[in-house]
Amino acid sequence: MKRIGLALHYSRLGNLVVKLDEVPPLYVNVYTYTMKKVGVLYDVIGNVKRPYGLVKPITHEEAVVGQPLYVRPQDLERRRKK
């Protein structure tokens, strides 16, 4: 698994805001450390040095806030081939 960043909070529209360490391709699945699927990364906002990602969550769980989020290497390879 590859760490992409830290979940900060939910926005007013219900999206999960993630402070990104590394910018993965869009529309890649995002997971917790226990491989529980959180949602799909659908937008990257902010400036180039400190980007933030918006994740469309599957469920609205407060337990995800403050946890590091990850992507699977298989998902990254699949996104790059397309």
MARKE-479241 format. One record per residue (C-alpha): residue in one letter; residue number from 1; chain; z, y, x. Coordinates in Angstrom, 2 decimals. Example, Ala and Ser with C-alpha at 12.3 -4.5 7.8 and 13.67 -1.06 7.14 Angstrom:
REM MARKE-479241
- type/seq/mol/pz/py/px
- A/1/A/7.80/-4.50/12.30 $
- S/2/A/7.14/-1.06/13.67 $
//
This chain:
REM MARKE-479241
- type/seq/mol/pz/py/px
- M/1/A/0.00/0.00/0.00 $
- K/2/A/-0.72/3.51/1.12 $
- R/3/A/1.64/6.35/0.30 $
- I/4/A/-0.04/9.39/-1.22 $
- G/5/A/2.90/11.61/-2.08 $
- L/6/A/6.06/12.34/-4.05 $
- A/7/A/6.32/12.68/-7.84 $
- L/8/A/7.81/16.11/-8.64 $
- H/9/A/7.91/16.60/-12.42 $
- Y/10/A/5.99/16.38/-15.68 $
- S/11/A/3.93/19.38/-16.76 $
- R/12/A/3.98/20.88/-20.24 $
- L/13/A/0.87/18.90/-21.08 $
- G/14/A/2.56/15.65/-20.06 $
- N/15/A/0.82/15.14/-16.71 $
- L/16/A/2.78/14.00/-13.68 $
- V/17/A/2.65/16.52/-10.82 $
- V/18/A/2.58/14.91/-7.38 $
- K/19/A/2.94/16.67/-4.02 $
- L/20/A/0.24/14.94/-1.98 $
- D/21/A/0.65/13.92/1.65 $
- E/22/A/-2.89/12.60/1.70 $
- V/23/A/-5.68/13.24/-0.81 $
- P/24/A/-7.12/9.98/-2.18 $
- P/25/A/-10.36/9.80/-4.17 $
- L/26/A/-10.16/10.88/-7.80 $
- Y/27/A/-9.68/8.36/-10.60 $
- V/28/A/-7.76/5.91/-8.44 $
- N/29/A/-4.77/4.03/-9.89 $
- V/30/A/-1.33/5.21/-8.77 $
- Y/31/A/1.67/2.88/-8.40 $
- T/32/A/5.40/2.95/-7.57 $
- Y/33/A/6.77/0.94/-4.65 $
- T/34/A/7.42/-2.01/-6.98 $
- M/35/A/3.69/-2.03/-7.91 $
- K/36/A/4.34/-0.68/-11.40 $
- K/37/A/1.26/1.27/-12.49 $
- V/38/A/2.12/4.91/-13.19 $
- G/39/A/-1.30/6.22/-14.16 $
- V/40/A/-4.58/7.58/-12.79 $
- L/41/A/-5.06/10.53/-10.43 $
- Y/42/A/-7.52/12.80/-12.20 $
- D/43/A/-7.25/16.22/-10.53 $
- V/44/A/-6.24/17.84/-7.24 $
- I/45/A/-4.95/21.41/-7.37 $
- G/46/A/-3.49/23.94/-4.94 $
- N/47/A/-4.64/24.99/-1.53 $
- V/48/A/-6.02/22.79/1.23 $
- K/49/A/-2.85/22.74/3.34 $
- R/50/A/-0.47/21.85/0.47 $
- P/51/A/-2.37/20.01/-2.28 $
- Y/52/A/-0.89/18.73/-5.52 $
- G/53/A/-2.27/15.99/-7.69 $
- L/54/A/-2.19/15.56/-11.46 $
- V/55/A/-1.69/12.01/-12.66 $
- K/56/A/-2.48/11.04/-16.25 $
- P/57/A/0.54/8.78/-16.92 $
- I/58/A/0.52/5.55/-18.91 $
- T/59/A/4.05/6.19/-20.18 $
- H/60/A/6.35/9.19/-19.86 $
- E/61/A/9.19/7.81/-17.71 $
- E/62/A/11.68/10.15/-16.05 $
- A/63/A/12.61/7.38/-13.58 $
- V/64/A/9.33/8.02/-11.73 $
- V/65/A/10.27/11.61/-10.88 $
- G/66/A/11.46/11.87/-7.29 $
- Q/67/A/9.90/8.59/-6.20 $
- P/68/A/7.10/8.17/-3.67 $
- L/69/A/3.79/7.07/-5.15 $
- Y/70/A/1.21/4.74/-3.64 $
- V/71/A/-2.37/3.51/-4.00 $
- R/72/A/-3.65/0.04/-3.19 $
- P/73/A/-6.13/-0.28/-0.30 $
- Q/74/A/-8.38/-2.42/-2.54 $
- D/75/A/-8.65/0.46/-5.01 $
- L/76/A/-9.55/2.88/-2.21 $
- E/77/A/-12.33/0.63/-0.93 $
- R/78/A/-13.66/0.12/-4.44 $
- R/79/A/-13.78/3.91/-5.03 $
- R/80/A/-15.54/4.59/-1.71 $
- K/81/A/-18.30/2.05/-2.34 $
- K/82/A/-19.40/3.73/-5.58 $
//
